[in-house]
């Protein structure tokens, strides 16, 4: 019953009927987390999307957001230009409450898509919207199914690539950080940490109280650089 009680207890806590902290285990998914067969395949694909100029900017950005940030295609398709932020510290992308630092050359790809409206106009699309990846229908974003098909043509099964990225990141940072910078729920982040075998879930709440947005963004950026160093910054 502890899983079924989750929703009621969350409601009770939200309305201040419960004042002591209550922790629930992650919901069992009923199926294993399937990932890419080999992590080297993931970083080979990362390198290709980063540096192969023959791949369109839309496909490169979509592939990298799957492989580096574990983003689902439905969320990628719904990104807006306002989520691409240019700051004194570089380009940041607002995937969750705390925008995350973006390493080069992905930062320039995002800026290119955010600023490119001539291409949309040439295709007869409306330019009065703010979709980062505009679709073929005026005022509509790119279809996630179309993105999935295109990424598959480059050898990237999007779900397996996303799972690989999230398990890799969850093994190296607390669920609270994962939740804040990637925009996943704390329950989902804790589940990914459990799947990765990480011991960090126990102090997620404590870290959430201590962390600042800049620290969280830098932690993810450092993790990406450490894992894909030669692929990200080459």
C-alpha positions in Angstrom: 0.0 0.0 0.0 2.9 2.4 0.4 3.0 2.9 -3.3 -0.7 3.6 -3.6 -0.6 6.0 -0.6 1.9 8.2 -2.3 -0.6 10.5 -4.0 -2.7 11.0 -0.9 0.4 11.8 1.3 1.7 14.3 -1.2 -1.6 16.0 -1.2 -1.7 16.0 2.6 1.8 17.4 2.9 1.0 20.1 0.3 -1.9 21.3 2.4 0.2 21.2 5.6 -1.7 18.3 7.1 1.6 16.5 7.5 4.6 18.3 9.0 7.1 15.5 9.5 9.1 14.4 6.4 7.8 11.2 4.8 9.9 9.2 2.4 8.5 6.8 -0.2 10.5 4.2 -2.1 10.4 4.7 -5.9 7.5 3.2 -7.8 8.5 -0.2 -9.3 8.4 0.1 -13.1 7.8 -3.6 -13.7 10.5 -3.7 -16.4 14.3 -3.2 -16.5 15.9 0.0 -17.6 17.2 -1.0 -21.1 20.2 1.0 -22.3 22.6 1.1 -25.2 24.6 -2.2 -25.4 27.9 -0.4 -24.9 28.6 3.0 -23.4 31.3 3.6 -26.1 28.4 3.5 -28.6 26.9 6.4 -26.7 30.0 8.5 -26.8 30.6 7.6 -30.5 27.2 9.0 -31.3 27.9 12.1 -29.1 31.1 12.8 -31.1 29.2 12.4 -34.4 26.4 14.8 -33.4 28.9 17.3 -32.1 31.3 17.4 -35.0 29.6 16.1 -38.2 28.5 19.2 -40.1 26.6 17.0 -42.7 23.9 16.4 -40.0 21.3 19.1 -39.8 21.4 21.4 -36.7 18.0 20.2 -35.6 19.0 16.5 -35.6 22.4 17.3 -33.9 20.7 19.3 -31.1 18.0 16.6 -30.6 20.5 13.8 -30.5 22.8 15.6 -28.0 19.9 16.5 -25.7 19.0 12.8 -25.6 22.6 11.5 -25.2 24.0 14.1 -22.8 20.9 15.3 -20.9 18.6 12.3 -21.0 15.7 14.4 -22.4 12.6 12.8 -23.9 11.7 13.7 -27.5 8.3 15.1 -26.4 10.1 17.6 -24.2 12.8 18.4 -26.8 10.1 19.1 -29.4 8.4 21.5 -27.0 11.5 23.6 -26.3 11.2 27.3 -26.9 13.8 29.9 -27.9 13.2 31.6 -24.5 14.8 28.5 -22.8 18.1 29.2 -24.5 19.8 31.8 -22.2 23.0 33.8 -23.0 24.8 34.8 -19.8 28.1 36.2 -18.8 29.2 32.7 -17.9 28.1 31.2 -21.3 25.0 29.6 -22.8 22.5 27.9 -20.5 19.5 25.8 -21.3 16.4 25.9 -19.0 15.4 22.2 -18.8 14.3 22.5 -15.2 14.1 25.1 -12.4 17.8 25.8 -12.6 19.2 26.4 -16.2 22.2 24.1 -16.9 25.5 25.1 -18.5 25.9 24.0 -22.1 29.4 23.0 -23.4 30.6 23.9 -26.9 29.9 23.4 -29.6 26.3 22.5 -28.5 26.0 26.0 -27.2 26.5 27.5 -30.7 24.1 25.0 -32.2 21.4 26.1 -29.8 22.1 29.8 -30.5 21.9 29.1 -34.2 18.5 27.5 -33.9 17.2 30.2 -31.5 18.2 33.0 -33.9 17.5 31.4 -37.3 14.2 32.6 -38.6 15.2 33.0 -42.2 15.2 29.3 -42.8 11.7 29.0 -41.3 10.5 31.9 -43.5 12.0 30.3 -46.6 9.9 27.2 -46.0 6.7 29.2 -45.7 6.4 28.7 -41.9 5.1 31.3 -39.5 7.9 33.2 -37.7 5.8 34.7 -34.9 6.2 31.6 -32.7 9.0 30.8 -30.3 9.5 27.1 -30.9 13.2 26.2 -31.0 12.4 23.3 -33.4 9.5 24.6 -35.5 7.5 22.0 -37.5 6.2 22.0 -41.0 2.8 23.3 -39.9 2.6 27.0 -39.1 2.8 27.7 -35.3 3.5 24.1 -34.4 6.7 22.5 -33.1 8.5 19.6 -34.7 6.7 16.2 -34.3 8.5 14.0 -31.8 7.8 10.9 -34.0 9.6 12.6 -36.8 12.5 13.3 -34.5 12.6 9.7 -33.4 12.6 8.4 -37.0 15.4 10.8 -38.0 17.6 9.9 -34.9 17.1 6.2 -35.6 18.5 6.8 -39.1 21.8 7.8 -37.5 21.8 4.7 -35.3 20.4 6.3 -32.2 17.4 4.6 -30.6 16.2 7.5 -28.6 14.7 5.7 -25.6 17.9 3.5 -25.1 20.1 6.6 -25.5 18.1 8.5 -23.0 18.2 5.7 -20.5 21.9 5.4 -20.9 22.4 9.1 -20.2 20.2 9.2 -17.2 21.7 6.1 -15.5 25.2 7.5 -16.2 24.3 10.9 -14.7 22.3 9.4 -11.8 25.3 7.3 -10.8 27.5 10.5 -10.3 25.2 13.1 -8.8 22.5 13.3 -6.2 18.9 12.9 -7.3 18.1 16.4 -6.1 20.6 17.9 -8.6 19.3 15.7 -11.4 15.8 16.8 -10.7 16.6 20.5 -10.6 18.7 20.8 -13.7 17.1 18.2 -15.9 13.5 18.9 -15.0 12.6 15.3 -13.9 10.6 14.7 -10.7 12.5 13.9 -7.6 10.8 10.5 -7.5 12.0 9.7 -11.1 15.5 11.0 -10.2 15.6 8.7 -7.2 14.4 5.8 -9.3 17.3 6.4 -11.8 19.7 6.6 -8.9 18.5 3.2 -7.6 18.8 1.7 -11.1 22.3 3.1 -11.3 23.2 1.6 -7.9 24.0 5.0 -6.6 23.8 5.6 -2.8 22.9 9.2 -3.1 19.2 9.1 -2.7 19.4 9.2 1.1 20.7 12.7 1.3 18.8 14.2 -1.7 16.7 16.4 0.5 19.7 17.7 2.4 21.6 18.5 -0.7 18.5 20.2 -2.2 18.5 22.6 0.7 22.2 23.4 0.4 22.7 23.6 -3.3 22.6 26.8 -5.3 21.5 26.8 -9.0 25.0 27.7 -10.2 26.6 24.8 -8.3 24.0 22.4 -9.7 24.6 23.6 -13.3 28.4 23.4 -12.9 28.1 19.9 -11.4 26.3 18.6 -14.5 28.7 20.4 -16.8 31.7 18.9 -15.0 30.0 15.4 -15.2 29.5 15.7 -18.9 33.0 16.9 -19.5 34.5 14.2 -17.3 32.6 11.4 -19.1 32.8 12.7 -22.7 35.8 15.1 -22.3 37.4 14.4 -25.6 34.0 14.1 -27.4 32.6 17.4 -26.0 35.4 19.8 -26.1 37.5 18.6 -29.1 
